[in-house]
Amino acid sequence: MARPKALDYDDQRDRILALATAAFSEIGYPSASMAQLALACGTSKARLYHYFPSKESLLFESLDRYVERLVALVDAVKARGLAPRDELAALVRSLLIEYRDSRERHVALLNDVKFLADAQRERIESRQRAVVDAVADTLERVAPGRFDAGERKPATMALFGMINFTFAWLRPDGPMSYERYAELVIELWERGGVAPGPRSEAAPRTGPEGTGRFV
């Protein structure tokens, strides 16, 4: 007969996920053993195996939950039916507030997704693409025709570049809050990236080897 789950089973799993993800960002996923993860989580190796069968399962569930939450966040903003500029501002604000307490997950998304099994990696990456595509759609509606087909993705990724890497330098207890930084990003895009008006002369659209590919 299977042993019944403890009343705090789910809470303990959540706690372990958070601590293990932090450990991955410090130790590095390839170097982290289950013994090291157990120590970081303040539990025994045997107890850790009671909750998760492997370090791969820890990484996947942590990242899967996180990207699922990002998709839900973006969907919630889109469902509000805001005007395009207001929607873009709401997306930036909502994503940055989520990022404020998610440094370790961003480090894992950047460095460790490649270690997942193919099906798991595709699941994570497909949800990341869904977030990017949703923001790209909003940018297009903010300024129809502002970016041609070859510029749409680079422009979208430029916006994400302003907010995704905040984990590397913007601290919740620093002199600039995430809320204030969100307003700064919005202001910069209002004045530049999506501002109406004539376009300046652009350099030839070629990549490093003249292929015309940006990404």
Sequence and secondary structure as in RCSB ss.txt:
>XXXX:A:sequence
MARPKALDYDDQRDRILALATAAFSEIGYPSASMAQLALACGTSKARLYHYFPSKESLLFESLDRYVERLVALVD
AVKARGLAPRDELAALVRSLLIEYRDSRERHVALLNDVKFLADAQRERIESRQRAVVDAVADTLERVAPGRFDAG
ERKPATMALFGMINFTFAWLRPDGPMSYERYAELVIELWERGGVAPGPRSEAAPRTGPEGTGRFV
>XXXX:A:secstr
      TTHHHHHHHHHHHHHHHHHHH GGG  HHHHHHHTTS HHHHHHH S HHHHHHHHHHHHHHHHHHHHH
HHHTT   HHHHHHHHHHHHHHHHTT HHHHHHHHHTGGGS HHHHHHHHHHHHHHHHHHHHHHHHHSTTSS TT
THHHHHHHHHHHHHGGGGT  TTSSS HHHHHHHHHHHIIIIIT  S          TTSS    
